[in-house]
Structure formats: structure tokens, C-alpha cells
């Protein structure tokens, strides 16, 4: 049986095809890397609204179906095609400060990788978690923008134990590898990254932000009895099934996109979990935006919604980290 992690990542591929971002042949290749047989992959594409192939299952044209509703209880990733053209408009936030590649100790003698951006006059420190293709230039730029806004930032590479994202020349293979990693490893590595943040930004309050897959990772860490976070902002990441947030004290800004039915299917559960835990929280849903709208390198980029979300994010950190 496919794990919830792999199931969600597979749905992401199917929706990319349904929305015309990747052709059927590429969708089938990516689903194969995730461990789906050809019949199972075809069934998933059909279930997610992709047009059935006219002939061979290895040929065809991209589907044009609307974004369907789908459920999932594991983290999601970006749906942008790596070869696609991003929507026009500048990225949200200030021009990023430089980042530097760092390594630091992980659990049980492992070595973790990341990108560190130091604020000139830090107001707090933030852990940044990437989308489902690993730590790339876009995620590094988010860390740099946070530093420019006054928050030193560490973007963690959750593929560190497999050589890091740079070890994968095929982003689909990086996604497939993320689908194989148990949640316990993600949690342990993110906790180690928080420790590194504490070392580099002594005395600072700690925050966290994650996007798509990283949004789900943010919910996962919040549900792991992590008391060090003062604020967190999961961007369009679904809540893991049965998440219990009573072990955190973080003020949570949940960011959602109006046209993201699959992730929005867990929005009410997230609100209920936040209320049950008694956490300070806001749920912000951005009109006219779809999944991964913040990623300025992707085909779903929405510059208006991204700018609005950035302003909400910085205001949230200013309120709870400064």
C-alpha cells in the first residue's frame, strides 16, 4: 500500500497533468518513479481529471481539466513544471540578501545541509522548508528575502542524508526520494535545524515557514511537541491526519489559496486543531490564487496574491517574533 506521503506526491503529478503543465508521458514517468504501476498511474490520472489517452498510454497531450478536489493527509509540493515559464511580475518581498551554503550536525551523527542568510539587524530567526523538489534557488531566495526583512533564515535541505538536492540531476527523482523518507526522519532533521538556528541567532525567537510540501512539513513539526517555535506559517500545506497541536506554543498563520481544493480539504481540520490547542492563529485564504501561488519561478505564480501573502507573513513575524 502506498504511504500517505507518496500518495499525495503522486496526486500532485496527476494534477500537474490535468492542468496541462506536463504531458502524459512525463506524468507517467514521474508516477513510475513514485512506484506506481502503469495501470495504477493511468487510473490516478483519470481520477484527477486528466483526459484518457487516445492511443498508447505512453503518448498523448497535456490535459486541460480544472483543478479537482482531492483529499490528502501528507505534505504537498509545488506543481510548477521545471521547464515552464513563470507568470510575469516581480517576486514578493525585498531584494534578497546573499545566502551561504552550510553544513551542521544532524541526528545520530548525520550531517545536514542548508542555506543560511543573516539579517543585518535581526529581529528573529526563521526555519524555511522547501517544496517537493528540494532546496533550490527559489527557496534560497525566500531565506534571503526574510533576512532582508530582518529575520535571519536557515533553509533546510530535507534530502541532506541522501547527498542533498544537488545530488539529484532529475527533480522528479528528488521528489520520489522525499516520498520514501519516513516522517520521523523529517521531524528529527527539522528539530536539528532549529537547534542550529538557536546557535546562530542566540536569544532570538524562532519562527518557521514552509511552502507546499514544506507547508505540510510545518504542520508536521507543529504536531510533534516542538515548544521552541514562537510563530509558524504553513503555506498551502495539508494537515497530517490526526495532527495534535497541543505540544506547541506557536502563533500560526495558515495560508491557503482559493483555487486549491485538494489542500483546502484539510483547512477546516487545521482550524479545529488550532482551536483545540488554544493557539493564537489566523487562516488567510487568497482570492483568485491557486496552489503554489507564491513561487515566482512556477507556472502558478500569482504576483498579487504573493505580495499580499508576503505582507501578511512579515506582519505575523513582526507581531510574534520581534
Secondary structure, 3 states (H helix, E strand, C coil): CCCHHHHHHHHHHHHHHHCCCCCHHHHHHHHHHCCCCHHHHHHHHHHCCCCCCCCCCCCCCCCCCCCCCCCCCCCCCCCCCCCCCCCCCCCCCCCCCCCEEEEEECHHHCEEEEEEECCCCCCEEEEEECCCCCCCHHHHHHHHHHHHCCEEEEEEECCHHHCCHHHCCCHHHHHHHHHHCCHHHHHHHHHHHHHHHHHHCCCCCEEEEEECHHHHHHHHHHCCCCCCEEEEEEECCCCCCCCCCCCCCCEEEEEEEEECHHHHCCHHHHHHHHHHHCCCEEEEEEEEEECCCCCCCCCCCCHHHHHHHHHHHHHHHHHHCC
